[in-house]
Amino acid sequence: METLLMIAVMFGLLYFMMIRPENKRKKEAQAMRDSLTIGDEITTIGGITGTICQVKENTIVLESGADRVRIEFTKWAVSTKGTPAADPEAK
């Protein structure tokens, strides 16, 4: 009986320490991707930064660089929203 109780407690801890926080992060990331609008500065998972110039149902069009190159990405490729952090090696 004690063994079953310990196994149940271990599964409970596993859920609250690993599974639940991961699901919360996924929901926050999906909410961020759903709230993307024209003019937002973003960074993709590949490290490309730029400004959104068009939003479609499953994709966004990103304008990057001084030469105004436009690239279409799926929304799941967006890593962060906001001003990109300064590169510490550029100083």
C-alpha positions as CSV (number, residue, x, y, z in Angstrom):
1,M,0.0,0.0,0.0
2,E,2.8,2.4,0.8
3,T,4.5,1.7,-2.5
4,L,1.3,2.7,-4.4
5,L,1.0,5.9,-2.4
6,M,4.7,6.8,-3.2
7,I,4.2,6.1,-6.9
8,A,1.1,8.3,-6.9
9,V,3.0,11.1,-5.1
10,M,5.8,10.8,-7.6
11,F,3.4,11.2,-10.6
12,G,1.8,14.1,-8.9
13,L,5.2,15.8,-8.4
14,L,6.1,15.1,-12.0
15,Y,2.9,16.7,-13.2
16,F,3.3,19.9,-11.1
17,M,7.0,20.3,-11.7
18,M,7.3,19.5,-15.4
19,I,4.1,19.0,-17.4
20,R,2.0,21.9,-16.1
21,P,4.7,24.6,-16.5
22,E,5.4,23.4,-20.1
23,N,1.7,23.6,-21.0
24,K,1.6,27.1,-19.5
25,R,4.6,28.3,-21.6
26,K,2.9,26.8,-24.8
27,K,-0.3,28.7,-24.1
28,E,1.6,32.0,-23.5
29,A,3.6,31.6,-26.7
30,Q,0.4,30.8,-28.7
31,A,-1.3,33.9,-27.2
32,M,1.7,36.0,-28.2
33,R,1.6,34.7,-31.8
34,D,-2.2,35.2,-32.0
35,S,-1.8,38.9,-30.9
36,L,0.8,39.8,-33.6
37,T,-0.1,43.0,-35.5
38,I,1.4,45.1,-38.2
39,G,4.3,47.2,-37.0
40,D,5.4,44.8,-34.2
41,E,9.1,44.1,-34.0
42,I,9.8,40.4,-33.7
43,T,12.6,37.8,-33.7
44,T,12.2,34.5,-35.4
45,I,13.5,31.1,-34.0
46,G,16.2,31.4,-36.7
47,G,17.4,34.8,-35.3
48,I,16.0,37.0,-38.1
49,T,14.7,40.3,-36.7
50,G,12.4,42.7,-38.4
51,T,9.0,44.5,-38.5
52,I,5.7,42.8,-39.4
53,C,4.2,44.4,-42.5
54,Q,1.4,41.9,-43.2
55,V,-0.5,39.4,-41.1
56,K,-2.4,36.5,-42.6
57,E,-4.3,33.6,-40.9
58,N,-1.2,31.3,-40.5
59,T,1.6,33.4,-41.8
60,I,3.2,36.8,-41.4
61,V,5.3,38.9,-43.8
62,L,8.4,40.3,-42.1
63,E,10.4,43.3,-43.4
64,S,14.0,43.0,-42.4
65,G,17.0,45.3,-42.8
66,A,17.7,48.6,-44.4
67,D,17.1,47.2,-47.9
68,R,13.5,46.3,-46.9
69,V,13.7,42.6,-47.8
70,R,10.3,41.0,-47.2
71,I,10.1,37.3,-46.1
72,E,7.0,35.3,-45.3
73,F,7.1,33.1,-42.2
74,T,4.6,30.8,-40.5
75,K,3.4,32.2,-37.1
76,W,5.0,29.3,-35.2
77,A,8.4,30.5,-36.3
78,V,8.1,33.7,-34.1
79,S,10.3,33.5,-31.0
80,T,9.9,36.8,-29.3
81,K,7.9,40.0,-29.7
82,G,9.3,43.4,-28.9
83,T,12.6,45.3,-29.4
84,P,15.5,42.9,-30.0
85,A,18.1,42.9,-27.2
86,A,21.4,44.6,-28.0
87,D,24.2,42.2,-29.1
88,P,26.8,42.3,-26.4
89,E,29.6,41.3,-28.9
90,A,28.8,44.4,-31.1
91,K,30.3,46.8,-28.5
